[in-house]
Amino acid sequence: MYGYGGNILRINLTSGEMHIQPLPPEMARQWIGQRGFIAKILWDELKPGIDPLGPENKLVMSTGPLAGTLVPAGGKVSFGAKSPATGIYGESCMGGHIAAEMKYAGYDVIILEGAASRPCYIYIKDNQVEIRDASHLWGKGAIQTEKALKDELGEAFQICTIGPAGERLVKYACISHDFGRQAGRTGMGTVMGSKKVKAIAICGQQAIPLADLKATVEKGKEMLKGCFAKENLDEWQNYGTAGVPVWANNIGAFPTKNFQSSYLEGNENLDGKVMREKMVVTDKGCFGCPSPCGKYCYVKPYNVYTEGPEYETTALIGGNCLFTNIEQVGYLNYLCDELGLDTISAGNVIGFAMECFEKGILTKEQAGRELKFGDLASFQYLLEKIAAREGIGNILAEGVKYAAEQLGGDAIKFAIQVKGLEWSGYESRSAPSNMLAYMTCDLGAHHNRAWSVTHDIAVGRRVLEGKAQKVIELQHIRPFFDMIGCCRLQWVEIGFELAHYPEVLRYVTGFDYTQDDLMKISEKVWHLTRAFAWRELADYGRKYDYPPARFYEETVTGGPNAGDIISMETLDFLLDDYYRLRGWDKNGLPTRQKLAQMGLDFVIEELEACGRKLS
């Protein structure tokens, strides 16, 4: 098969059996790769109602047809499973170099089934696949583990790992790679830990067959030149997403003090220019990237090295927990990376705990000490408790929604999440389409699928008409990149044209897609992952799409949008419009007609079999 490694590798950790099976050409054609493969495999192979942390769950690692090729930024891989954080479809994307290595080893998909009885790691060198003992690595940090395996196996291996948080099944544990890249969201590191897999190490020496080698090379060169010619490339290379905090603050979208505000006094001290002056050692890019956004940093006061902090970390650890010292944020980023914790969820949960303490919902006796916004010792204390699942950390390790339910009182009103997933780095009471994007994301409150705050600004923050349509458009385009194995940031940040991708996919795979074809496949995956939630949760529906009460009961406390609030009337208008355009009923259940139109007849059968009444 052109453009693909050509194989699916299955590893049963319970029995130790391994199977390599050919990737079906029709699967490649209909689902493209990465996110598409993961969604289809999980739907087909997981029984409804399984425990996300039980051996019945499967961790699927997949990349796409452009990964490892000469196409710019073809270095993306995704991990998927039933999420322990939300109980629905879970998936997280990661950059680095392991996607290309996986393709060079001959694999498009790696599926971990069952669970090992003792700590292990997966060793893959082309067709040589082994389950090796990892008792000497268990308990080590994620970064330490990667270094230890590089020393043991050699620099040719690309490695992804989990930290102590994943071992102890913290619900928002991440998978780490390349000393600072993470598949952070939805608890994929937790699933890996439940299977007692400490790491996956891959080395490949095979070529990727291309449908038209000469055309691929020429198109790759054209695309690289196109990226280099973009006006804002230099600024993006210099700062990456670390250049976003001041902009987000100035438009009133920077999460502050557990999302009480959207503006942080002192935010300028978190700017990428300050970070570059104080911490940056070198720029760092993923495989084939013409615009390296990673910033490898030395945090001198704490004598640690870390990649970042990038925007989301700065927003959720910095603004959300009231840190305005970039070196403190860098140090806390390092701790999260070593412990194997998603910085978005960790910053959200800890900001929530600090507010609970401030309001008397969480006592000193319960917490084990005083907690204070902007206090480094408080944050570090809670991180360590969470990763160890000790004391209050055992509750916070379950995520902000569960913690709020356990603590009681008004805590659930300011537990900032949707569907159980903590909110990422944009306060959106003044940005209705961005609010809707978070509300309707198939994973939970995450910006990955659609980020539309600039649309709100462009057409007017108070305008509601057309906002749902824009969110849907972005929910097809942005996740499309998580199907082909490429980074979306060239398109998002430097304005690289979408029109290149159908053409280069034809040269790489031989599949003659139009742009409309690709968007329809992306849309098909969207309906499938929505149906996954309907299959899993008996009470799933509209109520899972609402944001926390803070956003519709409290006004923004400061900054350019002080006094703003988003009403329930507005939220309902947006949801009604969104559901109508999606072809879903008033409760957010896809209709029979829409599923059939998407070629998802097998979904209709299963949803009806589990008692769903499709209109």
C-alpha positions, 0 to 999 in steps of 0.5 A: 500500500502506498503511503502507509507502513502497511501493518497493524500490530496487536500485542496482547499483554495478558497472554503475551501473544503478538500478531502483525496483520495487513492494513486493509486498503479499504480501511485506509481509503475510508478512514485515512489514518490516525484519529480515523483508524482509532475511532473505527477500531474502538467502536468495532472492538470495545464492548459497551460499558467496559471499565476504562482501566480494565483489561478489556479496554484497548490503547490504540496508537496510530499515525497517518499517511503523511507522517514520515514523508517529505511533507512539512511537519509530518510528525503526528501520532495519536493515542486513543481508548475509552477515556478514564477521565470522561467515560467516553471516547478518548484520544490525544495527539502528540508530535515529536519523532515517534510517528515517523519511526513507527511508519519506518518500522512498518506500522500504521496502528499498534493496539495494546490489549489486555494487561500485563501482570508486572511492569513492562515496556514494548520493544519494536525493531521492525518485525522484532517485537518483544514485551520486556521487563520494566521493573527497573524503570517503574517509579521513575519519572517520564523524562528519566525513563526516556533517558534510561531507555535511550542509554539502554537501547541507543539513540536510534530508538524513539520512545514514549513513556509514562511517569508515576502519575500514570502508574498510579492511575491518576485520571489525567496522566499523559504519555510523554515523548522526546523530552517534552512532547505529550499526548496530554488529554483524556488520560491516555497515560492512565490507560497505559499505566493500567496495562502496566506498560511503562514505555514503547520503544520503536526503531524502524529501518524500512522505506515508506512506498509512495504512489508517485515518488517524484511528484511527492518530492517536488510537492514537498519542496513546494510546500516547504518553500510555501511555509518559509515564505509566510510573513509571520514565520519568523515570529512564530519560530522565535516564540511559538505558542509562548507568544500568545499569552499577552494577546490572549490577555489583551482580548480578555480570554486569559484564564485567571484565578480558576476562570473567575477572570479573563485578564491577569495583571502582570501577564506581560511577565509570562510573554514569550520574549521574557521566556526567550530572554530568561530561559530558552536554550534553543528552538526545538521542532518535531519531525520535518517541521519548517516552523519549530515552535518548541522552546527547550529551556533551562530554568536557572533558579531551579536547575532544571531543563524543560520544553516550554512552557507553551501557551496552554501550560502558561495559561492553566498553571500561570494565569489560572493559579496566579503565577506571573513569574515565567521561571516558576511556571517553567519549573512547575511545567518540568514537575508535571512532565516528570510526574507524567501529568497533563499540565492543562488538567493539573493547572485546572484541578489545582486552581480549583483546589486553591479556590475551594480552600479560599472559600472554606469548602476545603479545610486545612485539615482536609488539604494537609496545609494552607493553599494559596493562589500564586504560591509555589509551595502550594502548587508543588505540594498538590502536584506531589500529592496528586501523583502519589494519590495521597490525602487530598491528592487521591480526590484531586487525582480523579479530576475536577468534576469528581473532586467537586462532587466529593467536596460538595457545596457550590464546588461544582459551579466552579469546577471548570470542565465539560463532560468531565474533561478540564477546560483548556486555556481560553476563558470564553464568556465573551466569545460565544462560538469558542464557548460552543466549541468547548461545549460540543467537543467530542472529547470534553472541554478542549480547544484541539477540535475547534478554536474560534475566538478570532472568529468571535472577534472578527464578526462581533462578540455579541453576534450569535447567527452563524457561530454554530456553522463556523464551529462545525466547519472548524471541527471538520478542518482542525481534526482532519490534520489528526487523520493525515499525520501532520501538524495543523499549526502551519495552517493555523498560525502561518496561514498555510493553504489547505488546498495543498493537502488533497494534492499531496495525499494523491501523490503519497497514497494514490487516493484521489480525494477532493477537499470536500471528500476529506472534510466528509470523512472528517465529519463521519468520524465526528458523528462516530465519536459522538455516537460512542458517548451515546453508546457508553453512557445511559444518561448521555445527552444535552446536559453533558454539553453545558459548561459549568455554572460559573460561566452563566451565573457569574460575570468576568471580574476584570480586564477588557471584558469585565462584567460579561456573562453568557446567559443560558438563553444564549447557550441554548440558542447556540446548542439548538442551532448546532444540533440542527446543523449537525442533523441531531435531535434536540437532545444531541442524538444523531438522527437515523437520516444523518447517520445513514447519510454519513455511511454509518448504518452499523452505528444505527444498528448498535445504538438501537440495540442499546435502546436509543430511539433515533428520530 
